[in-house]
Amino acid sequence: MHQTFKKVSTALVFTLLVSLFSSVAAWAAASEKTVKTQQGGYVKISNISEEIKYTDEGAGVGDTLFIAHGPVVVTVHGDEPSASVSFLAEAKLEGDLFDIGESMEEIPVKDNQVTLTKPGYYGGYVIFGSEYSIETVAQFAIQIVSASSTESAVKPGKSPEAPKATEVKTEEKAEAKPADKPAVPSETAAAQPTASKVLVNGKEVAFEAYSINGNNYFKLRDLAQAVTGTEKQFEVGWDAAKNAIGLEAGKAYTPAGGELAASSGTGAQVANPTGSKIYLDGKEVPLTAYNIGGNNYFKLRDIASALNIGITWDGQASLIGIDTKSDYKE
């Protein structure tokens, strides 16, 4: 009896010790990561157990996914920081591409710190100082894996299993793509001047463009001016009969004055949703747009898709390429 009890006790102690050491090992594996800027400011992210590199496509969340198996604390260090962190309900990692999706829930950052607890993906950036550039911004993406889940973080080449609600949204989005009504954003958004350089057929062109929720937005007339004389040129005018903006593919652009000119506004701006109707060769096309400082800005990829203009992104050099000799690809 006593021998049996001793054996059971010994086995129990051994099991408890294994459990304890496993917990300590798991805790020790997690560490704090730092995202630095050339300007000197930096962001610390706690409780990270793994990192996955992906291709930076200019979505505003850098090129690294930081993975945690529990709550994460994001702390900002530096002068004049302006931080933005969002929960990305529709984000997914596919191969070496990280798609942030369209759904973004802003998470308040107070006293330069925010604690993230909800399982899922997050994206964020911090601008240090008043100027937005690749030297002053720290960008990051975070995935919190549910503690109750037996699945580990998604590896490159595998897509995460999205919740049913997300699947429904994705299907609705896919069905809505060919719709004849433009998508109208529902809320105002923060617009940061696009820090990336823009090359049009290999030549650098200075645009007044903004990054909104990870996407670049341009003025229609600026783009029309930049590509006029090429295979993908287009005219911009006013269709009085439809009370809408009219585009004509293949027609040389007629300047109205002020194209590619910088406005007096600098730094972050407030972007207001606008439902401006756009017709391309007489057919309405869906272009997501915001009004900033009295001017309408349209999502670059929407315009490129409608006019079949090639768009490229070089994350290493932070370069946006507009190529009128190639076709548009998702």
C-alpha positions in Angstrom: 0.0 0.0 0.0 2.7 2.4 1.0 4.9 1.5 -2.0 1.9 2.0 -4.3 1.2 5.4 -2.8 4.9 6.4 -3.1 4.9 5.4 -6.8 1.7 7.4 -7.4 3.2 10.4 -5.5 6.4 10.2 -7.5 4.6 10.0 -10.8 2.4 13.0 -9.8 5.4 15.1 -8.8 7.1 14.2 -12.0 4.0 15.2 -14.0 3.8 18.5 -12.2 7.5 19.2 -12.8 7.1 18.5 -16.5 4.1 20.8 -16.7 6.0 23.5 -14.8 9.0 23.3 -17.0 6.9 23.3 -20.2 5.1 26.5 -19.0 8.5 28.1 -18.2 9.9 27.0 -21.6 6.8 28.5 -23.4 7.1 31.7 -21.5 10.9 31.9 -22.1 10.3 31.4 -25.8 8.2 34.6 -26.0 10.2 37.8 -26.2 9.9 41.5 -26.8 10.5 42.8 -30.3 11.5 46.2 -31.5 10.5 48.0 -34.7 12.9 50.9 -35.3 12.9 54.0 -37.5 15.8 55.8 -39.1 14.6 58.9 -37.3 15.2 57.3 -33.9 11.7 56.5 -32.7 10.8 52.9 -32.1 8.0 50.6 -31.1 8.3 47.6 -28.6 5.9 44.6 -29.0 5.8 42.2 -26.1 5.1 38.4 -25.8 6.2 37.5 -29.3 7.0 33.9 -29.9 7.5 33.8 -33.7 8.1 36.0 -36.8 7.0 35.5 -40.4 8.3 37.6 -43.2 6.0 38.5 -46.1 6.2 40.8 -49.1 5.6 44.4 -48.3 3.0 45.6 -50.8 2.6 49.1 -49.4 -0.4 48.3 -47.2 1.2 50.3 -44.3 1.9 47.3 -42.0 5.5 46.6 -43.0 6.9 43.2 -43.9 6.9 41.2 -40.7 4.1 39.4 -38.9 4.7 39.1 -35.2 3.0 36.1 -33.6 1.9 35.8 -30.0 0.0 33.1 -28.1 -1.5 35.6 -25.6 -2.0 39.3 -24.9 0.4 41.7 -26.5 1.5 45.1 -25.2 2.6 47.7 -27.8 4.6 50.6 -26.4 5.7 53.6 -28.4 9.0 55.4 -27.7 10.2 58.6 -29.4 9.4 62.3 -30.0 6.0 63.5 -31.3 4.6 60.1 -32.0 1.3 59.6 -33.8 0.1 56.0 -33.5 -2.6 54.0 -35.3 -3.5 50.4 -34.5 -6.4 48.5 -36.0 -8.0 45.1 -35.6 -8.1 43.5 -39.1 -11.1 41.2 -39.1 -10.6 40.1 -42.8 -6.8 39.9 -42.8 -5.2 36.7 -44.1 -1.7 35.4 -44.9 -1.4 33.5 -48.1 2.1 32.3 -49.1 4.3 35.4 -48.8 1.4 37.9 -49.2 -0.4 39.5 -46.3 -3.8 40.8 -47.3 -5.1 43.2 -44.6 -8.7 43.1 -46.0 -11.2 46.0 -46.0 -12.6 45.7 -42.4 -10.6 47.8 -39.9 -11.5 48.5 -36.3 -9.4 51.3 -34.8 -7.9 50.5 -31.3 -7.3 53.6 -29.1 -3.6 54.1 -28.1 -3.4 55.9 -24.8 -0.3 57.3 -23.2 1.8 55.7 -26.0 0.6 52.2 -25.1 -2.1 49.7 -26.1 -2.8 46.2 -24.9 -4.2 43.7 -27.5 -6.0 40.6 -26.3 -8.5 39.6 -28.9 -7.3 36.7 -31.1 -6.8 37.6 -34.7 -4.7 40.0 -36.8 -3.7 43.6 -36.1 -2.0 46.2 -38.2 -0.3 49.4 -37.1 2.0 52.2 -37.8 3.6 55.1 -35.8 4.8 58.3 -37.3 7.4 60.2 -35.4 7.3 64.0 -36.0 5.2 66.0 -38.4 6.6 64.6 -41.7 5.5 61.2 -43.0 8.3 59.3 -44.7 10.0 55.9 -44.7 12.6 57.4 -42.3 9.9 58.5 -39.7 7.4 55.6 -39.7 7.4 52.3 -37.9 5.0 49.7 -39.3 4.0 46.3 -38.0 1.5 43.4 -38.1 0.6 41.2 -35.2 -1.3 37.9 -35.0 -2.7 36.7 -31.6 -3.4 33.0 -31.7 -6.2 31.9 -29.4 -4.9 30.2 -26.3 -7.7 27.7 -26.5 -6.8 26.9 -30.1 -4.7 23.8 -30.9 -3.6 25.4 -34.2 -0.4 27.3 -34.3 0.2 30.4 -36.3 -0.4 30.2 -40.0 2.8 29.4 -42.0 3.6 30.8 -45.4 1.8 28.9 -48.1 -1.2 28.2 -45.8 -4.3 30.3 -45.5 -5.9 30.7 -42.1 -9.3 29.2 -41.6 -11.5 32.3 -41.4 -14.6 32.5 -39.3 -18.0 32.0 -41.0 -18.8 35.7 -40.8 -15.6 36.6 -42.6 -16.4 34.0 -45.3 -19.8 35.5 -45.9 -18.2 39.0 -46.2 -15.6 37.7 -48.6 -18.3 36.1 -50.8 -20.4 39.3 -50.7 -17.3 41.3 -51.7 -16.6 39.0 -54.6 -20.1 39.2 -55.8 -20.2 43.0 -55.4 -17.1 43.5 -57.6 -18.9 43.7 -60.9 -21.7 45.8 -59.5 -22.5 49.0 -61.2 -22.5 51.2 -58.1 -19.3 52.6 -56.6 -18.3 51.5 -53.1 -18.8 54.4 -50.6 -16.7 54.3 -47.4 -19.0 54.6 -44.3 -16.7 56.6 -42.0 -14.1 59.3 -42.1 -10.5 58.1 -42.0 -7.0 59.4 -41.3 -5.0 60.2 -44.5 -1.2 60.2 -44.3 0.8 61.6 -47.2 2.2 58.7 -49.2 5.9 58.3 -48.4 6.7 56.1 -51.4 8.2 57.4 -54.7 6.1 56.9 -57.8 7.5 55.8 -61.1 5.4 56.2 -64.3 6.9 54.0 -67.0 10.2 54.2 -65.1 10.3 58.0 -64.7 9.7 59.5 -61.2 6.7 61.7 -61.0 5.7 63.7 -57.9 2.1 63.1 -56.9 0.2 64.6 -54.0 -1.2 61.2 -52.8 -2.4 59.8 -49.5 -2.4 56.5 -47.8 -5.8 55.6 -46.2 -6.3 52.3 -44.4 -3.2 50.8 -46.1 -4.2 51.9 -49.7 -2.9 54.7 -51.9 -5.3 57.4 -53.2 -4.6 59.7 -56.1 -6.4 62.5 -57.9 -7.9 61.4 -61.2 -6.6 64.4 -63.1 -3.1 63.9 -61.8 -3.1 60.3 -63.1 -4.6 61.4 -66.4 -1.9 64.0 -66.9 0.8 61.5 -66.0 -0.2 58.8 -68.5 -1.4 61.0 -71.4 0.4 60.2 -74.6 0.7 56.5 -73.6 -1.3 53.4 -74.5 -3.5 53.8 -71.4 -4.2 57.5 -71.6 -7.7 58.7 -70.7 -9.8 61.9 -70.7 -11.5 63.3 -67.6 -14.6 65.5 -68.0 -18.0 66.2 -66.6 -21.1 64.3 -67.9 -23.9 66.8 -67.3 -26.6 64.3 -68.4 -25.5 61.9 -65.7 -24.4 64.5 -63.2 -21.1 62.6 -62.8 -17.4 62.5 -63.8 -16.9 61.0 -67.2 -13.8 59.1 -68.3 -12.9 58.2 -71.9 -10.3 55.5 -72.4 -7.7 56.0 -75.1 -8.4 59.7 -75.5 -5.7 62.3 -74.7 -6.2 64.3 -71.5 -7.1 67.9 -71.7 -5.4 69.8 -68.8 -7.7 71.9 -66.6 -4.9 73.6 -64.7 -3.3 72.6 -61.3 -2.4 69.0 -62.3 0.4 67.5 -60.2 0.6 70.6 -58.1 1.1 70.3 -54.3 -1.5 71.9 -52.0 -0.7 74.0 -49.0 -1.7 71.2 -46.6 1.0 69.0 -45.1 1.0 66.1 -42.8 -2.0 64.0 -41.8 -5.4 65.0 -43.1 -9.0 64.0 -42.4 -10.5 62.0 -45.3 -14.3 62.3 -45.8 -16.2 59.6 -47.7 -17.6 60.7 -51.0 -20.0 58.9 -53.3 -18.9 60.7 -56.6 -20.3 58.8 -59.5 -17.7 57.8 -62.2 -18.6 56.7 -65.7 -16.0 55.0 -68.0 -17.0 55.1 -71.7 -20.6 55.5 -70.6 -20.7 52.7 -68.0 -20.6 53.4 -64.3 -17.5 52.0 -62.5 -17.0 51.4 -58.8 -14.1 53.6 -57.5 -13.6 54.0 -53.8 -13.1 57.7 -53.1 -12.5 60.2 -50.3 -12.5 64.0 -50.2 -9.4 65.6 -48.7 -9.2 69.4 -48.5 -11.8 69.9 -51.2 -10.3 67.4 -53.7 -11.5 63.9 -54.5 -8.9 61.1 -54.2 -9.5 57.7 -55.7 -8.0 54.3 -54.8 -5.1 53.8 -57.2 -5.8 50.1 -57.7 -9.4 50.8 -58.5 -8.5 53.2 -61.2 -5.7 50.9 -62.6 -8.2 48.0 -62.6 -10.8 50.0 -64.5 -8.3 51.3 -67.1 -6.2 48.1 -67.2 -3.0 49.9 -66.1 -0.2 47.8 -64.6 0.7 48.5 -61.0 3.8 47.2 -59.2 5.2 47.6 -55.7 8.9 47.4 -54.6 8.8 47.1 -50.8 12.6 47.2 -50.4 12.9 50.5 -52.3 9.4 51.8 -51.3 8.5 52.4 -55.0 5.1 52.4 -56.6 5.3 51.6 -60.3 2.7 52.6 -62.9 3.3 50.8 -66.1 1.1 51.6 -69.1 2.7 48.9 -71.2 1.5 46.1 -69.0 -2.0 44.9 -67.9 -3.5 45.3 -64.4 -3.1 42.2 -62.1 -4.5 41.7 -58.6 
